[in-house]
Amino acid sequence: MIQIIRLTLVLLFAVSVQINAQEEGEQAPNFEVGLLGGETFNLADHEGKVVMVFFFGNTCPSCRAIGSTIESAIYQEYMDDEGNLVAVGIDTWNSSSNESSVTGFKNSTGITFPLAIKGGDVAVNYKTTYDRLMVIDRAGVLVHKGIVAASNDIENTIAAIEESLIVTGVEDLFSDRANVYPNPAKDVLHVSAGADIISGITLFDLNGRKVMESTLFNQRAGNEFEVDLHDFEPGVYFYSLETEGVPFTGKLVIQK
Amino acid sequence: MLRKGLIISVIIGSGSVVYGQLTGNNLFEYQLGNLPYTDPIDLSSHYDQLNLGYRYKGLKATLRYEHFLSQNEGSSYATLSQFQVQYRKEKLELKVGNFNETLGNGLLVRGYEIAGSVFEEEAYRSRYGFYRDMLGFSAKYSGDIWFFQALRGKSLVNTLPPTLPMSDRRIDLVEGMETGISFFNQTLGVILMRNTNTSEKNNFYSLLFSGALPGNVSYNFEFAHDITSDLPVFALNDQSRYGIYGSLSYSRGTFGMSFEYKNYHNLVIGTGISDPPTAVREHKYKVLNRSIHVPQLVDESGIQLEAYYTFRNREYLVFNYTYVLNEFFEAYRFNEFFLEYSFNPGQKSNVVLFADYTSDEFKSEDTRYAAGGIWDYRVVGSWSAQLHLEYQYIEREFTEKQSMHNGVVILGISKSPSLNISLLWEISSDPYLTDRPDTPEPETSVRNWPGLEASYRINPTNTISVFAGNRRGGPACTSGVCYEVLDFEGVEIRFKTKF
């Protein structure tokens, strides 16, 4: 009798079994997957980078069809020498996921970023499925979790990558390197360099469009300069300071 | 709230009505076995689907209860997965709850259910009924010259299992209407549809023409287009989203032929709520169905031509040609020639032979040959024996050319209509399948799938079936719906009952 009651309770409450529900804005849980070729990919190793994840099935036709677009329109477009964008494809079709089938997927799509074998557990942990895209920002926050087919999600993914590449959310990490003030700003923005040499500043609007680029000639540590904001409409912008090291980026609010 | 209210209404209603009719059916499935090379192993699970219906005059209420119990943590669930209250009177039909409805030819939205099929999403290891319904309401009026349909509902993402919250499984809100008029055997129709989710909102329209022409010719044409963007509503360019489907068929006596044209571009809607007609032939032969070209709604155009001739004694000859072009970053062409001949060599035998040649650039399989047949021999009385043979040769080339073979042998006996017993053996040298993921080096030897399948109809309402052995998976298409069947090794018992 107790067994029956237990079974009934299991059935009744089975729907609520814990799944690590990951939603946008939450910290992305770490995962490690084995890659084609034998290496491993560990999300934690890419802290400070923007990570794009493509969940696919090794012979999933729609995944194959969109794979080349993900490679060319996203990865080739946004990767850079500093490796600010990291991409990984994860095969969720575990039972048929092997070196041969994932190599076939790689060859048919032309994807050059790493592909992982037997990664279904990662999809389960992120409560998603194959043919989906996901973006994790530099701070390890899940900023985009595709809910529609990847072919319908390219623009949203690009927008999330662009925003993540600009907005690092790591101003504290660089506070000894540069200071941008006041923020919100009105007519003038002051930029003072710390340990880094700052050679330029670029402003982007919310859509990632470049709205100003300025080259600075007073290139020395500790320099300070002003940016004229008179011609800017009020709103939210993003700035990127060119330095010798990792770009110093952040959000800027302009008020009038 | 709506759902609870309706369920209570159904229960109360069913208690107070005396002369209604209660019907139902149940599918129970037990599995003990493995997805090959996948943990956990030796998994014991059972799935049950109970459908209850109650009809009183024009009113019908249905419920579906599904549960899956597995040793695998996180895969089990129990849920009232569907309910519906339907009212039908003369030309009017109203449905509230879960429904499978399609607008037009399914270019924009299609609901379906593959009856008796149990789907498993392999990452979640959860099994559930295979359908893509909508939760909402629909209304339909079918007059003599005028028809109208309206629907509003949230479409199911059936690649996510019932272990996830409904908010994750029902993302697309579909609102649509279809109306049309019929005159002189011609029908003109129009569809307006909106699809909304948190990621996008899209509006579409569709124009439909169908009917019969003089000379035993019938036609069916649909043009669907996005009206969300600023693009012209008939624009056929890279940015626009559209679908064109047309079919023309002719039959005279024992001869018939059909021609189909399709052109789909950027037609993946939301989570994938549409399923336009496939241009390729759906084969009953295993090696061909597994190699089928799955429609790519990002970009696909093509034609299909089929001709058949029926001889005396129901012998027939079928020829089919399919051409498909997919243009993603590169152009991929698919060509298939198929021939099937059925004849009766003697009074007790029926033989069906087929031959197929395909070139499939999307899969980098430039050459695929296949041939085989089914021999059915009536032994005595209602006893008969079947021999089913299929062979396929594939050349695949990415960086280097690979050649591979697939084979199917089925030997069966049956006593109509109650008993079927079959021995199955499938074999493949496809590296995608022979390579073991648990070893570092790719294996190139063949892989075998031996199995035994039996079904017995105990009486007109109860049927039991058993499978034991290894079952080969792969892509499959049924009634225009394409999906992935998983490999299985172990024992599966199914019990179907209806009342």
Chai-1 contact restraints between the chains, C-beta under 6 A:
chainA,res_idxA,chainB,res_idxB,connection_type,confidence,min_distance_angstrom,max_distance_angstrom,comment,restraint_id
A,L11,B,H67,contact,1.0,0.0,6.0,A-B,restraint_1
A,L11,B,A78,contact,1.0,0.0,6.0,A-B,restraint_2
A,A14,B,S76,contact,1.0,0.0,6.0,A-B,restraint_3
A,A14,B,Y77,contact,1.0,0.0,6.0,A-B,restraint_4
A,A14,B,A78,contact,1.0,0.0,6.0,A-B,restraint_5
A,V15,B,Y77,contact,1.0,0.0,6.0,A-B,restraint_6
A,V17,B,G74,contact,1.0,0.0,6.0,A-B,restraint_7
A,P61,B,V294,contact,1.0,0.0,6.0,A-B,restraint_8
A,A65,B,Q296,contact,1.0,0.0,6.0,A-B,restraint_9
A,A65,B,V298,contact,1.0,0.0,6.0,A-B,restraint_10
A,A65,B,F328,contact,1.0,0.0,6.0,A-B,restraint_11
A,S68,B,F328,contact,1.0,0.0,6.0,A-B,restraint_12
A,S68,B,F329,contact,1.0,0.0,6.0,A-B,restraint_13
A,T92,B,A123,contact,1.0,0.0,6.0,A-B,restraint_14
A,N94,B,T38,contact,1.0,0.0,6.0,A-B,restraint_15
A,N94,B,E122,contact,1.0,0.0,6.0,A-B,restraint_16
A,S95,B,L35,contact,1.0,0.0,6.0,A-B,restraint_17
A,S95,B,P36,contact,1.0,0.0,6.0,A-B,restraint_18
A,S95,B,T38,contact,1.0,0.0,6.0,A-B,restraint_19
A,S95,B,E122,contact,1.0,0.0,6.0,A-B,restraint_20
A,S95,B,D487,contact,1.0,0.0,6.0,A-B,restraint_21
A,N98,B,D435,contact,1.0,0.0,6.0,A-B,restraint_22
A,N98,B,P437,contact,1.0,0.0,6.0,A-B,restraint_23
A,E99,B,D435,contact,1.0,0.0,6.0,A-B,restraint_24
A,E99,B,P442,contact,1.0,0.0,6.0,A-B,restraint_25
A,S100,B,P431,contact,1.0,0.0,6.0,A-B,restraint_26
A,S100,B,Y432,contact,1.0,0.0,6.0,A-B,restraint_27
A,S100,B,D435,contact,1.0,0.0,6.0,A-B,restraint_28
A,S100,B,P442,contact,1.0,0.0,6.0,A-B,restraint_29
A,S101,B,Y432,contact,1.0,0.0,6.0,A-B,restraint_30
A,N107,B,F398,contact,1.0,0.0,6.0,A-B,restraint_31
A,G120,B,A123,contact,1.0,0.0,6.0,A-B,restraint_32
A,A123,B,A123,contact,1.0,0.0,6.0,A-B,restraint_33
A,V124,B,A123,contact,1.0,0.0,6.0,A-B,restraint_34
A,V124,B,Y124,contact,1.0,0.0,6.0,A-B,restraint_35
A,T129,B,T159,contact,1.0,0.0,6.0,A-B,restraint_36
A,T129,B,L160,contact,1.0,0.0,6.0,A-B,restraint_37
A,I147,B,I171,contact,1.0,0.0,6.0,A-B,restraint_38
A,I147,B,S199,contact,1.0,0.0,6.0,A-B,restraint_39
A,V148,B,S199,contact,1.0,0.0,6.0,A-B,restraint_40
A,V148,B,G270,contact,1.0,0.0,6.0,A-B,restraint_41
A,V148,B,T271,contact,1.0,0.0,6.0,A-B,restraint_42
A,A149,B,V268,contact,1.0,0.0,6.0,A-B,restraint_43
A,A149,B,G272,contact,1.0,0.0,6.0,A-B,restraint_44
A,S151,B,V268,contact,1.0,0.0,6.0,A-B,restraint_45
A,S151,B,V298,contact,1.0,0.0,6.0,A-B,restraint_46
A,N152,B,V268,contact,1.0,0.0,6.0,A-B,restraint_47
A,N156,B,S199,contact,1.0,0.0,6.0,A-B,restraint_48
